[in-house]
Structures are given as C-alpha cells and as structure tokens.
Amino acid sequence: MNSDSVAMIDLSGKMHKLETVCIFGTGDFGRSLGLRLLQSGYNVVYGSRAPKNSLLLPKESKVMTHAAAACDAHVVFVAVQREHYGFLSSLASDLKGKVLVDVSNNLKRGLYPESNAEYLNKLVPGATVVKAFNTISAWALQSGGLDANRQVLICGDRADAKQQVMDIAQSLGFTAQDKGSLRAAAELEDLPLQLFPLWRLPLNIAICLTAFIFFYALTRNVIYERVTNGKDIAFRIMISLANKAFPIVSLVMLALCYLPGALAGFLQLYNGTKYRRFPDWLDRWMLCRKQLGLLALAFGFLHVLYTLVIPIRYYVRYRINVYTISLVKDNKTYEFDNTAAWRYDSYYSMGILGFGLFVLLGITSLPSVSNSLNWREFRFVQSKLGYITLLLCTAHTFLYGWDRFLKPTSYRWWMPPEYMLSLVVPCVVLILKLILITPCVDRNVTRIRQGWERQGKTSANGRDTKTNHPLIA
C-alpha cells in the first residue's frame, strides 16, 4: 500500500483507498478546507512552521513540518499568501512530481506582473501547479456552499493533474469547471475582486432615473409653487415627491427588463437567422435583466410602504379636517361619485394584482426556487406572467392619471405630469410585444429560433446560406 493512502473496507466488502491530502497553511481557509476533506473521507496532513502551536486544527488531522507533510501526500494545497511563498523554494526536491493547488488571491488587480499560480510554477519547477478553489470562501467550505459558491474553477497545464483536483472538488460536493491552461489563472484571481459586476449597469440606471424623476417632480411641484404662488411646500419632499419617483422608476425598470427581448425578436426577424450575434450593448443588457427586475421590485416595495403611510401624514389629516369643517360651515353635502368610485377601486385593484405578480417574479428568480422549475415553467412565469405584470402596472398608472392629461393646469411650465413620463417605455414594450405575438410574425420568429434561415442571409460561420460558399470580403 502507498504511503499517501490507507485502505478502508465498506459495508459491501469492497476495498477503497482514502487519499491523503496535504495543506500548507493553518489559517481560516486551510482549517475549513481540512475539515471538509476529513468529512469527505480524506486523510489530512498540515504543513506548518510551528507544528506544536497549531491547536485550532481539526482533531483528526496531523500536523508536521512542511517537508514531512509534503512526503505524505501527492496533492498539496498551498493556502498561504504570495508574500510567503519563499519557503517553497527550499522544498523543491520534496515537492518534485507533486500537484500544487494554488488557492491564493490578491488584494487588488494588477498588483503583480504575473499571476500567483504562474509565479508559484517558477518557484517550484518540478511540481505541477493547478489554480483552483480561489473563488470558494472559507464560509462556503463550512456551510456547504450554494449555487454559484458551489462552483470550483480550475486551470492548469496538465490534464491529469487537473483531473485529480476535479475529483477532490466533486467529492467535496462542488461542481468543477475546467477553465483551460495556467494562463487563465490571472483571470480566475481577478474574479473574487469583482464587486457586483452584473449590478453596475442596473444600479446606474436606477440612480440616474431616480435623480431625474425626483428633480423633475421637485421643479413641477415645490419650485413652481414657490415661484408662482409664493407657497413653501418643501415638506412634501420627504413623502410626496419620493412616492412620485419610486413607482415611476419601478415601472420603467420593469419595462426595461422586457424591452431587450422584444428588440432581439425584431433583430432576428431582420437578420432572418438566429446565428448572428446581437450587438454587444444588447448582450450586456440582456445579461442584467434579472438585476433590473429585482431593483424594480425593490422600488415597487418602497412605493407600497410610502402609500400605506399616506393616511397618517399630518398634511393629509389637516386637509381632511379643513375640508370637513368647510362643508359643515357651508352646510354642504359631499355627494357620492359613482365614476370616481369605479376609477379608484380599479386603480387600487390593478396595483394590488400587479404588485402581487411582481413579488411572484422576484421569488421565482431566486436560485433556490428557479432550480426547482423546468425551463417551460420558468419561462411561463418570467415571460408570460411578466408581461401580464407589466400590463397591470401600466393600467394602474393610466387609471391614476385618468383625464388629468386633458387639463391645462396639469402642464406646469409646459412640463407634463410625472406619470406621463413613466408610460413611455412600458407602452413601447407592450406595443412591440403585441406585434411579435400576432400570428404571422410569431410564426416567423418561432421558425427562426428553431433554426430556419432566410435564403441569402449570412450565418454566423460566414457562409452564404443560399450558395453555401464562403463569403469573400
């Protein structure tokens, strides 16, 4: 039996070998990795500068000097920072023929001219360096990891070494993905340094929209009243103006989730094929639709909260009391308006139904929920119910505005009411979708997405689909 494994007989009587894995480094990551390896049936030996002082390590593991630990295992995890790689040069003979797994990351991009893994490969030329586990945190190792945290990205120059690391990753319950040669190590080391890369565009859109709508409402309401009538209603900034901006941003961003899909359908119709790449801006837009939708839901939720506090606001209670007292003084009766009753009930109903479906869209976008749905179910919720949500929220806004657009007093300084601005993008999306679902158009789009190509169009491989000959520039 080899020194790097021990035999174990399971209940079925079959013989298995438990591989011994070495870990250089006794920090948080090294301890978490060792514990996970032990739970998966591996033997773990730690290499430490001071073996007697390593009291926090798992009890079932062994602690030795670096040289002794390296001799006991074929796979060695280097769980130390690049600044401390110096001691590895003296272990070059002990590490010859071993697989070194570099799990390190840097504090910022471009800190060194080469990746940590490539630098390690130069320090210990006799070993095979594999970059892996750098995108997995110590917390993910302890908790088991969820979804993206379960994915181990691996790169290296030797297929057999990468396969050994993949086998370890899979035995720990992670999904291993081969990212190519060791040249890809720099890219892998940059991944943990990214801060919400898919959220940047949606956040910028949300911030810009919110700022524009807020200052637009500030100009139409507070500044207009101050300049024309001399009234100070700046107190309305806190609730009223915020509750004008939030629903508008929510509706526009919800529409922006579905606009790229409609544009993609028309582009495929125009190209006559699905094998031509979309423009880069459209690709980027489509990749962040989930983030756009979640931000839209957040703004919609804020709108609901702000709406709930309206009845208890001082200004609203003051206006109700003043109006009631004026009716008593003038001996007048507040008559019931059946049309207004229908309008307001329909307005609230559309809003409640739209927000309810909005929440459902948000729930099904969670990985734990979406993973339990098949593709048809997920598409039904996110596409069909999504468009119904957009339609209900747009109807909610139309009922809110009602006939205000016909009144000249609504156009202060020739500026249309805020709700009219929020209807532009949703109406465009709904009209485009209505065109796409008409039978003649829908039939052509479906054929294209099933692989049909219009004669004479160029496919993605640069050949004329009519003659099947390469095109010459």
KANOR-V693212 format. One record per pair of residues at least 4 apart in sequence whose C-alpha atoms are under 6 Angstrom apart, sorted by the first residue. I is the first residue (numbers start at 1). J is the second residue. Records with the same first field share a line. If there is no record, write none. Layout:
I=J  J
//
This chain:
4=20  72  73
5=17  18  19  20
6=17  18
7=16  17
8=15  16
9=13  14  15
10=14
18=42
19=42
20=42  43  44  73
21=44  73  75
22=44  45  46  73  76
23=46  76  77
24=46  47  78  79
25=30  79  80
26=30  31
29=33  138
30=79
31=57
32=138  141  142
37=42
38=42
44=61
45=61  62  63
46=63
47=64  65  66  69
48=65  66
51=63  64
64=69
74=98
75=99
76=100
77=100  101
78=101  102
79=103
81=104
89=123
92=124
95=127
96=126  127
97=126  127
98=127
99=127  128  129
100=128  129
101=129  130  131
102=117  131
103=132  133  134
104=134
105=189
115=186
121=125  129
130=155  156
131=154  155
132=153  154
133=152
135=192
140=144  145
145=149  150
146=150
150=174  175
151=174  175  176
152=175  176
153=177
154=178  179
155=178  179  180  181  182
156=181  182
157=181  182
166=176
169=174
170=174  175
198=288
199=203
202=292
205=209
206=210
210=214
212=216
213=245
214=245
217=221
218=222
219=223
220=224
222=233  234
224=228
225=229  231
226=230  231  232
236=240
237=241
239=243
243=303
246=299  303
247=300  303
248=422
249=253
250=296  299  300
253=296
254=293  296
255=426
257=289
259=429
260=264
268=272  273  274
272=453  454
273=448  453
274=449
275=459  460
276=460
314=318
327=331  332
342=346
343=347
345=349
347=396  399
350=354  392  396
351=355  396
354=389  392  393
357=389
364=369  370
365=370
366=370
367=371
373=377  378
375=379
379=383
380=384
381=385
382=386
398=402
411=415  416
423=427
436=441  442
437=442
438=442
439=443
447=452
448=452
455=465  466
456=465  466
457=465
458=463  464
463=468  469  470  471
464=468  469
//
